[in-house]
Amino acid sequence: MPQMSPMNWISLFLIFFSMYMMMNIIIYYYIIYNPISFNVKFNFFKIENYNWKW
């Protein structure tokens, strides 16, 4: 394996970290703003007030 400069390691880390954060943000906003998973989340946490809307 050839020698890599610190800038290469930093760029690799930033690429993978940004991919990881984008995946988490997409999943987070999908869970928050999707009405179907919204009802699933309410059922999971056993919230009784199902008529309440945002």
MITOR-204441 format. One record per residue: residue in three letters; z, x, y of N, C-alpha, C in turn. Coordinates in steps of 0.02 Angstrom, whole numbers, plus 50000, padded with zeros to 5 digits. Layout:
BEGIN
alaZXYZXYZXY ...
// end
This chain:
BEGIN
met500005004349940500005000050000500005004550062 pro499565003250109499535007650168500125006350215 gln500235011150257500765010450307500565005150359 met501055001050376500934995850426501374997250487 ser501064996250544501454997250605501914991350617 pro502424992050659502874986450673502514980450702 met501994981550741501634975850769501304971550715 asn501084974650662500794970850607501324966650572 trp501914969450562502454965550531502654959750576 ile502694961050641502894955750688502364950250689 ser501734952150688501204947050689501204942950625 leu501314946250568501354942650505501934937750505 phe502504940150529503094935850532502964929850577 leu502654931050634502524925550681502034920450651 ile501534922850615501054918250584501404913850533 phe501804916850488502134912850437502674908450466 phe503034910950515503554906950546503264900950583 ser502694902050617502384896450653502114891250604 met501834893550547501614888750496502204884650470 tyr502764888150457503354884650432503624879650482 met503644881550546503904876950597503434871150608 met502784872350605502314866750613502374861850556 met502464864350496502564859950439503194855750447 asn503734858850469504354855250478504294850050533 ile503964851750588503894847050643503444841150623 ile502914842550585502474837050563502854832350516 ile503244835250470503634830950425504164827050463 tyr504484830350512505004827050551504724821150590 tyr504164822250626503884816850665503584811450620 tyr503334813350562503094808250515503664803750492 ile504244806750478504814802750456505074798450514 ile505084801050574505374797350630504914791650651 tyr504274792950657503824788050688503424783850639 asn503534784650575503164780550528503594774450509 pro503344768250519503764762450506503954761650433 ile503514763650386503664762650315504234767350294 ser504184773650312504734778250296505354776750338 phe505254773250395505814771150436506254766250397 asn505944761350364506334756650324506644760050264 val506294764850236506564768550179507184772550201 lys507144775450260507714779250285508314774750298 phe508194768650325508734764050335509044761850269 asn508624760750219508894758850154509274764650122 phe509054770650135509384776450105510084777250134 phe510144776450201510804777250232511214770850232 lys510954765650200511324759350191511544756450258 ile511064756250305511194753150369511064745550361 glu511544741550380511504734350366511084730650418 asn511024733250477510704729650531509944730850528 tyr509604727250483508884728450474508464725350529 asn508744720750567508354717550620508314721550684 trp508684726950687508704730950748508064735050755 lys507764734950816507134738550827507254744050880 trp506824748950878506854754050931506594750950995 
// end
